[in-house]
Amino acid sequence: MTTKHHLPRVSNAISTGLSSLIKFALLALTLVCGLHVSAQTSTLTTNFVVGAGIPDASPSGVASAKTISTPIASITGLKVSLKLSGTFNGDLYCYLTHSSGHSVLLNRVGRRSASNLGYGDDGINVTFDDAATNGDIHNYRLTLNGNHNLPITGALTNTWAPDGRTNSPYAVLDTDARAALLSSFNGLNPNGEWVLYVADVEAGDLYTLDNWGLEITGYTSPTITANPAGQIVECTSGNANFSVTATGSTPLNYQWLFNGAPISGETGSTLTINNATFANAGNYRVVVTNDYGAVTSSVAALTIVDTTAPVVTILGANPMTNECHAAFTDPGATASDLCAGSLSVMTNSAVDPNTPGSYTISYSATDPSGNPMTVTRTVVIRDTIAPAITMIGNATVTNECHSAFVDPGATVSDACD
């Protein structure tokens, strides 16, 4: 039996200690942490410098509360670093909580039926890992020296599996089951508050919580690293191309939205709108999802412009000729626009079919965007028919010799003049 001189124990009501823990917890701090990203998972590494003294022989202990902010959304693995300076490691009880997770890191290391005080070594500077090859930290002397009674030199170092025993620190033994391991955090979202609680439950020694940290590995929710950009596209003759770049645990799923409504079949990282029209103008966004979360891009506005004039097509010949005094009918013209379709045509026809000459007819159309187009036709009115001469009287006239002759004359007429 290991003997240690100490003051009388305080109450062993651990629930009271936990209440004190919450009451006197340190203010949570938002962290600036290191994040390593792999193809499927990311790893966040933190270190919190505390430097807080641990009350001697008090189950209220010290609580160090920290707030984690990370893209990781589901934990697949957790390691914890912990440094405690002091004497008599067997006094220490330490656990970690977050959300529904709970892991007992230290529970009176070395305490067993043959030693109700545990190991008397000085200091702990270790990393906790469920898969540590050293195994259970509760029996570290036995692992390192092959003997519970042989002390180690200096503080305990290296990587160890958590104690994991949920028994009261006033009754825990090395033979108790280990249930509260770091794997209890697997599947939880690591964001939010984490609390490390450390208590010195036996009197006569002093300890300091120097620092602690987390190495969180897990799946990440999507994060958009490049949002789609707004575009200006010529109506019907231009294509709109949107793209998004996102990271996160695969597979990533995409759904494009137009003015807030899903676009059927558009489930890739790019969106192409061929020959865009005014009907396509509006706001585009994309929602990126995976099994661990969702993120929506910023708005990319598609602006459609029409700077192309309509096409006016003259019907019939150009130039066009018409016989003088013959009825003239303007064949007209049609107008169409790539964006607006068919348009009405305005004309200024002022052809006088009874007066020979050259006339110009204009045909104009303007699309809804204000782009005008005017074309002209030349119409020539000409007189190609000779005038008609009509003799007055008979074509053959007999006149007596020496009688005066009076020519009855003739008349001339022309259809145009």
Steps between C-alpha positions, in 0.01 A plus 500: 500500500642838396496752785449874450461763771204715417223713649151352548314449172230737389161368394524247220184631328627528144170650395575790732837533334340513159262772616795702622672432169221664306474785746868588486579401140731726310349718232495326164735636237459486125806328361740558220604144419697300247292307247640228278274380218526165322285356222236364737566638848654803664704526817486796736781544756464733799705592805361693796736658748324512838750526787232456767565362846290199599344522848643237734268232631198653326258323266400838355835504319568725202299518180656628180228578247587576140292563189591323177411636157592274209365376165507148647144385557538138610785361712671180387794515738617699800829539685557715807825655623532580869773648717468509879780610731510383860564211731325169554319412177270263684308800640369604161156453349444644150230474239399668171146583388334635189136465403407141588862385502686419822846352546684435826866578430640448849340323795752465782772332293648198677213469747434132563408271781861503619528881489209731575710807417638401159832599348714763669685627190530869420327649198322396182581619148330255267274453200189287537408271212268201519735313266821580692741204498591570864145414595314601817655797684359376831778236517785697340762386756419140430531565126828693524672323790316171533423593860232718661736599783796623293475876441583667171748783464343841443160562347312234307529561124412331171161386367254300709146373481257680734423350841134468399374386841177673602515388863527757779862613540467405866428137413648436155727198449716378215263205452199721424355505146614773261197647322559876469756509220559768236294301250191627685544822300490329159216625285451820699531848353812648664387860474408668824625477855742237631571473872804338659451437873791420731478438874758416769291280728761427768663752734866579539619578142463786254435478126476746210307454176764635260337436165286262305395455139292305254582327175163454332470297181171477318282558202442857390187671383525681164682831477483719189841633401395669174147632447333524157551838335233724352497537122375726221402308187372605156144385443472166312851518363690456827540217751500544878748281687490479880732291717564441870799356683435324830693284743378248753474128554387329182267440336390858453155559352390811311163658423474823303220747571342766278330777694483262797348202318694181414595457134409150389798285408764761591694305764864557407763751604437698179190642334485597132210688339531491123361788290372680807195724464329755721301213652828373648591829665496483880684373804685169509634316806618149571453287812786261578427211736653182636413268787631751753346832402405748231613840377344743254704717267464872462266632230630521143285736293450426130436818301379466142567786258381552143738714298432335163273684256210315337514376140266667249444299180361669184243294316516506123753666271733780599530715297152469357352652175142590423343628176362846519125510564503132600377425849788463752485258794778505758599138582607618846756355741524278809705545820631248751721521812717227651367580843149639442394301193271659239463877501270746323640708213444869443520640144484843331397400147425810286526359149295690233439246221384776266821695512816350361800518730696322771344451843644366826290298744639444853408210729579535871474275806610544864532215752381529864855584609498808276731368227384648163545378143400671172533371142390666173358399165537701177192518277537639144184621316572512126318565172587242234187536278516735195233770466196443269455728188150527356443666155207728459292422192568238243835342464471563121382842387428609136549863419438673159802649332537863579245470776617604843590203727424510867669226708247370752796419734538237769490462877759344733433330838722317754386282786753656742521863393 
